[in-house]
Amino acid sequence: MISQVRTDREGFRASAIDLDSDGYRLMDMFTEEPFGDAGAVSALFRRGDDVVRLWYPTDGRGVTLSRDIPCASPFERRMAEMSGITFDMGTDPIVYRRRGDGHPLQKTPYDRSTEVRIPLKPNSTVGDDVFEIPVGPVHAGIIEPGHFRFSVAGEPVIELNPSLGYTHRGIEKLMEVPAGRDMSRLVERISGDTCVANCIAYAEIMESDTRIPRRARIIRVLMAEMERLYNHIGAVTGICTDTAFNVPSAMGSGIQERVFRMNMSLTRHRQLMNCVVPGGVRRDIPDSRLRELDDFLIRLKFDLMDLTDRMMDSPALQDRLEGTGVLTNAKAVGIGAVGPIARASGVRSDVRRELDYECYGDLGLNLCSDDRGDVNARTMVRIGEIYESINLVHQCAEMLEPGETRVRAVPSDGFHCSVVEAPRGELVHSAVVRDGRVWRYSVRDPSFVNWFGMCHAVPGNVVPDFPLINKSFGLSYAGNDL
């Protein structure tokens, strides 16, 4: 259920603080370009299955909320650089890192020739024995680009500041098209390993009140859990790789490859692209493939048990994981962390249980959580979710009955919001449709908020532990940059 509350500039701050005090958590903030006399600033809050959109008209001036709700800071920074909203306290860029005449999301033509780059700021920690270590954006491995600046005194890290934005593609601007146009091919490329979750969120917005066939909803959930499966297996394998635990690393890579091949057999794409569309799914899954999937998952579970037993029985591995990169519960709540990162720090929240979207309300889902907040806790939460995803896929396969897999869906004018649980956590898509056209489309990837957890988890650890901590967070650069 989504409640919409309009307020004015003076009442917005007080209303937002009241929602925060009542246990609502800030999910997203974004700006709409003026339609008529004024634009609008929207803030989305959620408590359980209750979503509230709090918004106010604006003439280009924003209400600073981050003094009272610290997790609002990255959203204010994004609104300032992407939509030109001014706040009464300075905001550093967070995605685009360029300044020109105008702003990237404006409706009128934007002249990029006037842009100048905004230089990266040095860290605030200084001293005679403090040194800065720049890492990236080009890395030794085949990973996405990101710049990390460490302040160190010897080996221990005192301060870490990540700088992203190197894969910014202007996706939100590209989404401003006639509402009836299918943009799922673009949406699933927001972050290539989260294409199913992004397409489900996009489809739910475009479907408005359209009733989707039950078979299509079950297939969507089945694919979402297969996506979660290969993501978490890849993350656990990466932990083994970064600790030079070579045999389990090779085992994990082989297991993930078999999941990719099963995805290919089910949907004709290793990462499940080109499947979820507004109105349902693009192709059905034959019953013969479902029987093959069921047998595959049984064998996969035994292979995973062998892998995890090797990890748990290794004192050397446990020594590297335990107590490393701790994100406390207070810090996780303060930055608004989501997904496995938050659940490993004692934040017991999972959109699949709280919103019951698609067919999750018909499934038996166990919440995997921990309260230690270290690399080991994040690894154990992911291992628990791997087994849980196998269980959910089994349930989906048993529930499937003959029926339609796609209907026609066209969004109605107005505000639409969809919240789903992606492999990295709570994913939020929002759209404002006016006169049959998408006026504003906003995406809040889970990595956008979870990146700030790195700033709290790395200090106090030694520099060689950074790759391990980074891998345990397993965040998306592209999902942050958009």
C-alpha positions in Angstrom: 0.0 0.0 0.0 1.3 3.5 -1.0 0.1 6.6 0.8 0.8 10.0 -0.7 1.1 13.0 1.5 1.6 16.5 0.1 3.1 19.1 2.3 4.9 22.5 2.0 8.5 23.4 2.5 7.9 24.3 6.1 6.0 21.1 7.0 8.2 18.6 5.1 11.0 18.4 7.6 8.7 18.0 10.6 6.6 15.3 8.7 9.7 13.4 7.7 11.1 13.4 11.3 7.7 12.1 12.5 7.8 9.3 10.1 11.4 8.4 11.0 10.4 8.5 14.7 7.5 6.1 14.0 9.8 3.5 12.6 9.6 4.4 8.9 12.9 4.1 7.0 13.9 6.5 4.2 14.2 4.5 1.0 14.7 7.1 -1.7 14.5 10.9 -2.5 14.2 12.3 -6.0 13.2 15.5 -7.8 10.7 16.0 -10.6 11.3 18.7 -13.2 8.6 21.5 -13.2 5.3 20.6 -14.7 3.5 23.9 -14.9 4.6 26.3 -12.1 6.8 24.2 -9.9 8.8 21.0 -9.6 8.5 18.6 -6.7 10.8 16.8 -4.2 9.6 13.3 -3.1 10.8 11.2 -0.2 9.8 7.6 0.1 9.5 6.0 3.5 8.7 2.3 4.3 7.7 0.4 7.5 6.8 -3.2 6.8 4.3 -3.2 3.9 3.4 0.4 4.3 5.0 2.8 1.9 4.6 6.6 2.2 5.4 9.2 -0.4 6.0 12.5 1.3 6.4 15.4 -1.3 6.4 19.1 -1.6 6.5 21.6 -4.5 9.8 23.3 -5.0 11.1 26.3 -7.0 14.7 24.9 -7.0 15.3 25.1 -3.3 15.4 22.0 -1.2 14.7 21.3 2.5 17.8 19.9 4.2 16.8 16.7 5.9 20.2 15.1 6.5 20.8 17.0 9.7 18.0 15.1 11.3 18.0 11.9 9.2 21.7 11.2 8.2 20.9 8.7 5.6 19.2 11.5 3.5 22.7 12.9 2.7 23.5 10.9 -0.4 20.0 11.6 -1.8 20.4 15.3 -1.3 23.8 15.2 -3.0 22.4 13.3 -5.9 19.5 15.8 -6.3 21.9 18.7 -6.2 24.1 17.5 -9.0 21.5 15.8 -11.2 18.5 18.1 -10.8 20.1 21.4 -9.7 18.3 21.6 -6.3 20.1 23.9 -3.8 20.3 23.1 -0.1 21.3 25.4 2.8 24.4 23.3 3.4 27.0 22.4 0.8 26.6 19.1 -1.0 29.5 17.3 -2.7 28.8 15.4 -6.0 28.2 11.7 -5.7 27.6 10.3 -9.2 28.2 12.7 -12.1 31.1 14.8 -10.8 30.8 17.5 -13.4 29.4 21.0 -13.4 28.0 22.9 -16.3 25.3 25.4 -17.3 22.2 23.5 -16.3 21.8 20.0 -14.9 21.6 16.5 -16.5 18.0 15.8 -15.8 16.5 19.1 -17.1 13.8 18.9 -19.8 15.4 21.6 -22.0 18.5 20.8 -24.1 21.7 20.4 -22.0 24.9 21.8 -23.4 27.7 19.4 -22.3 30.4 21.6 -23.8 30.1 23.9 -20.8 31.0 21.1 -18.3 34.1 21.1 -16.2 35.2 18.2 -14.0 35.0 18.5 -10.2 38.3 17.3 -8.7 38.3 14.6 -6.1 38.7 16.0 -2.6 41.6 14.8 -0.3 40.7 12.9 2.8 40.2 15.0 6.0 42.6 12.9 8.1 46.1 14.5 8.0 49.3 14.3 10.0 53.1 13.8 9.8 52.8 10.0 9.8 49.5 9.8 7.8 49.7 8.9 4.1 47.1 8.7 1.4 46.9 5.7 -0.9 44.9 6.1 -4.1 43.5 2.9 -5.5 41.7 2.8 -8.9 39.6 3.6 -10.9 41.5 1.1 -13.0 42.1 -2.1 -11.1 44.2 -5.2 -11.5 41.2 -7.5 -12.0 38.4 -7.5 -14.5 36.0 -5.4 -12.3 34.1 -2.2 -12.6 35.9 1.2 -12.2 35.9 2.9 -8.8 38.4 5.1 -7.0 39.3 4.5 -3.3 41.4 6.9 -1.2 42.9 5.5 2.0 44.4 7.5 4.8 46.8 5.1 6.6 49.3 5.3 9.5 51.5 2.3 8.7 49.2 -0.6 7.8 46.0 0.3 9.7 43.4 2.3 7.7 42.2 5.5 9.4 39.8 6.8 6.7 38.4 5.5 3.5 36.5 7.5 0.9 35.2 5.8 -2.3 34.6 7.9 -5.4 32.3 6.4 -8.1 30.5 7.7 -11.1 32.8 6.3 -13.8 30.0 4.2 -15.3 27.3 6.9 -15.4 25.1 6.3 -18.4 22.1 8.6 -17.9 19.7 5.8 -17.6 17.0 7.8 -15.7 17.0 10.4 -18.5 16.8 7.6 -21.1 13.7 6.3 -19.4 11.6 9.4 -20.2 9.7 7.9 -23.1 6.0 7.2 -23.9 4.7 5.0 -21.1 3.6 2.3 -23.5 7.1 1.7 -24.8 8.8 -1.4 -23.4 12.1 -0.4 -21.9 12.9 -3.7 -20.2 16.0 -4.2 -22.4 17.5 -1.0 -21.0 16.3 -1.6 -17.4 17.9 -5.1 -17.2 21.2 -3.5 -18.1 21.2 -1.1 -15.1 23.3 -3.7 -13.4 23.9 -6.8 -15.5 23.8 -9.3 -12.6 20.5 -7.9 -11.3 18.5 -7.9 -14.5 15.6 -10.0 -13.2 15.1 -7.9 -10.0 15.3 -4.6 -12.0 12.9 -5.9 -14.6 10.4 -7.1 -12.0 10.4 -3.6 -10.4 10.0 -1.9 -13.8 7.3 -4.3 -14.9 5.2 -3.8 -11.7 5.3 0.0 -12.3 4.3 -0.3 -15.9 1.5 -2.8 -15.0 -0.3 -0.4 -12.7 -3.5 -2.3 -11.7 -3.2 -4.9 -14.4 -3.8 -8.5 -13.2 -0.8 -10.6 -14.1 -1.3 -14.3 -14.8 -0.3 -16.5 -11.8 2.0 -18.7 -13.9 3.9 -15.6 -15.0 4.3 -14.4 -11.4 5.6 -17.7 -10.3 8.1 -17.9 -13.2 9.3 -14.4 -12.2 10.0 -15.5 -8.7 11.7 -18.6 -9.9 14.0 -16.6 -12.0 14.6 -14.0 -9.3 15.8 -16.8 -7.0 18.0 -18.3 -9.7 19.5 -14.8 -10.0 20.0 -14.6 -6.3 21.6 -18.1 -6.3 24.4 -17.3 -8.8 25.1 -13.9 -7.2 25.5 -15.3 -3.7 27.6 -18.3 -5.0 29.8 -15.8 -6.8 30.2 -13.7 -3.7 31.1 -16.7 -1.5 33.6 -17.9 -4.2 35.1 -14.4 -4.2 35.7 -14.6 -0.5 37.7 -17.9 -1.0 39.6 -16.4 -3.9 40.7 -13.3 -1.9 41.9 -15.4 1.0 43.9 -17.7 -1.4 41.7 -20.6 -0.4 42.2 -22.1 -3.9 40.4 -25.4 -3.9 37.1 -24.1 -2.6 37.5 -21.1 -4.9 37.7 -23.5 -7.9 34.8 -25.5 -6.6 32.7 -22.4 -6.2 33.5 -21.2 -9.7 32.5 -24.6 -11.1 29.2 -24.6 -9.1 28.4 -21.0 -10.4 29.1 -22.1 -14.0 26.6 -24.9 -13.7 24.0 -22.5 -12.4 24.7 -20.3 -15.5 24.3 -23.3 -17.8 21.0 -24.2 -16.1 19.8 -20.6 -16.6 20.7 -20.9 -20.3 18.7 -24.1 -20.5 15.7 -22.5 -18.9 15.6 -19.1 -20.5 18.3 -19.0 -23.3 20.4 -16.6 -21.4 23.1 -17.3 -18.8 22.1 -14.3 -16.7 18.4 -14.5 -17.4 18.1 -11.5 -19.6 15.2 -10.9 -22.0 12.7 -12.7 -19.9 10.7 -10.4 -17.6 8.5 -7.8 -19.4 5.5 -5.7 -18.4 2.5 -7.9 -18.4 4.3 -11.2 -17.5 7.3 -13.0 -19.0 8.6 -13.2 -22.6 8.8 -17.0 -22.7 7.4 -19.9 -20.8 9.4 -22.7 -19.1 8.4 -26.2 -20.4 7.6 -28.9 -17.8 10.5 -31.0 -19.0 12.9 -28.2 -18.1 11.3 -27.9 -14.6 11.9 -31.6 -13.9 15.5 -31.1 -15.1 15.8 -28.1 -12.8 14.5 -30.1 -9.8 17.1 -32.8 -10.2 19.8 -30.2 -10.8 19.1 -28.4 -7.6 19.2 -31.6 -5.5 22.7 -32.3 -6.9 23.7 -28.7 -6.4 22.8 -28.7 -2.8 25.2 -31.6 -2.0 28.0 -29.8 -3.9 27.3 -26.6 -1.9 27.4 -28.6 1.4 30.9 -29.9 0.4 32.0 -26.3 -0.4 30.7 -24.8 2.8 32.0 -27.6 5.0 35.5 -27.0 3.7 35.2 -23.3 4.5 33.9 -23.9 8.0 36.6 -26.5 8.7 39.5 -24.2 7.8 41.0 -22.4 10.8 43.1 -20.2 8.5 40.0 -19.0 6.6 38.0 -18.4 9.8 40.9 -16.3 11.2 40.8 -14.0 8.1 37.0 -13.6 8.3 36.1 -13.3 11.9 36.3 -9.8 13.3 37.3 -8.3 10.0 35.4 -5.3 8.5 32.8 -5.0 11.2 29.7 -2.9 10.3 27.9 -2.4 13.6 24.1 -2.4 13.9 24.1 1.3 14.8 26.1 2.2 11.7 24.0 -0.1 9.5 20.8 1.6 10.7 22.4 5.1 10.4 23.3 4.7 6.7 20.0 2.9 5.9 21.8 -0.3 4.9 19.8 -3.0 3.1 19.9 -6.6 2.1 22.5 -9.2 3.2 24.8 -6.4 4.4 22.1 -5.1 6.8 20.9 -8.6 7.8 24.5 -9.5 8.8 24.5 -6.5 11.1 21.3 -7.4 12.9 18.8 -5.5 10.8 16.1 -8.2 10.3 14.4 -6.9 7.1 13.6 -8.6 3.8 11.2 -7.2 1.2 10.2 -10.7 0.2 8.6 -11.2 3.6 7.3 -7.7 4.3 5.7 -6.8 1.0 4.7 -10.3 -0.4 5.1 -9.1 -4.0 4.6 -11.4 -6.9 3.9 -14.9 -5.3 6.2 -14.6 -2.3 3.2 -14.5 0.1 2.5 -18.1 -0.9 6.0 -19.4 -0.2 7.7 -20.5 3.0 10.6 -18.1 3.4 13.1 -18.2 6.3 15.0 -15.0 7.1 18.8 -15.4 7.3 20.4 -13.0 9.6 23.4 -12.5 12.0 24.4 -9.8 14.4 28.2 -9.8 14.3 28.5 -7.5 11.3 31.9 -8.9 10.2 33.0 -10.5 6.9 32.2 -13.9 8.4 28.7 -12.9 9.2 28.1 -11.5 5.7 29.4 -14.8 4.3 27.2 -16.9 6.5 24.1 -14.9 5.7 24.8 -15.4 2.0 25.4 -19.1 2.4 22.1 -19.3 4.3 20.3 -17.5 1.5 21.8 -19.8 -1.1 20.1 -22.8 0.5 16.9 -20.7 1.0 16.9 -19.8 -2.7 17.1 -23.5 -3.6 14.2 -24.2 -1.4 12.1 -21.4 -2.9 12.9 -22.6 -6.5 11.7 -26.0 -5.5 8.5 -24.5 -4.2 7.9 -22.5 -7.3 8.4 -25.5 -9.6 5.8 -27.4 -7.6 3.3 -24.5 -7.7 3.4 -24.0 -11.5 0.1 -24.8 -13.2 -0.9 -24.4 -16.9 -2.0 -20.9 -17.8 -1.2 -17.7 -19.6 2.2 -16.1 -19.2 1.6 -12.6 -20.6 -1.1 -10.0 -20.9 -1.2 -6.4 -22.2 -0.2 -3.8 -19.7 -0.2 0.0 -20.0 0.5 2.3 -17.0 -2.0 4.9 -15.9 -1.1 8.5 -15.2 0.1 9.3 -11.7 2.8 8.2 -9.3 3.9 4.5 -9.2 6.4 2.8 -7.0 7.8 -0.8 -6.8 10.0 -2.3 -4.1 11.6 -5.7 -4.6 14.4 -7.7 -2.9 17.3 -7.9 -5.3 20.3 -10.1 -4.5 22.0 -7.1 -2.9 18.9 -5.9 -1.0 16.0 -3.5 -1.3 15.6 -2.1 -4.8 13.3 0.8 -5.4 11.9 2.0 -8.7 9.6 5.0 -8.9 7.9 6.7 -11.9 5.7 9.8 -12.5 3.6 9.3 -15.6 1.9 12.4 -17.1 -0.2 12.5 -20.2 0.8 9.0 -21.2 4.6 9.7 -20.9 7.1 8.9 -18.2 7.9 12.4 -16.8 10.4 11.2 -14.2 11.9 7.7 -13.5 13.9 7.1 -10.4 16.0 4.1 -9.5 17.6 3.5 -6.1 19.9 0.5 -6.3 20.8 -1.2 -3.0 24.4 -0.4 -3.6 23.7 3.3 -3.5 23.2 3.2 0.2 25.4 0.2 1.0 28.5 1.8 -0.3 28.6 4.1 2.7 28.9 0.9 4.9 32.4 0.5 3.5 33.5 3.8 4.9 32.6 2.5 8.4 33.7 -1.2 8.0 37.3 -0.6 6.6 38.8 1.8 9.1 40.6 0.0 11.9 41.6 -2.9 9.6 44.9 -3.3 7.7 45.2 -2.4 4.0 45.5 -6.0 2.8 42.1 -6.7 4.3 40.4 -4.1 2.1 39.9 -6.5 -0.9 38.3 -9.1 1.4 36.0 -6.5 3.0 35.1 -5.1 -0.4 34.3 -8.6 -1.7 32.1 -9.4 1.3 30.0 -6.3 0.6 29.8 -7.3 -3.1 28.4 -4.0 -4.3 27.6 -2.8 -7.8 29.4 0.2 -9.3 27.0 0.4 -12.3 24.0 0.1 -10.0 25.2 3.1 -8.1 26.2 5.3 -11.1 23.1 4.8 -13.4 
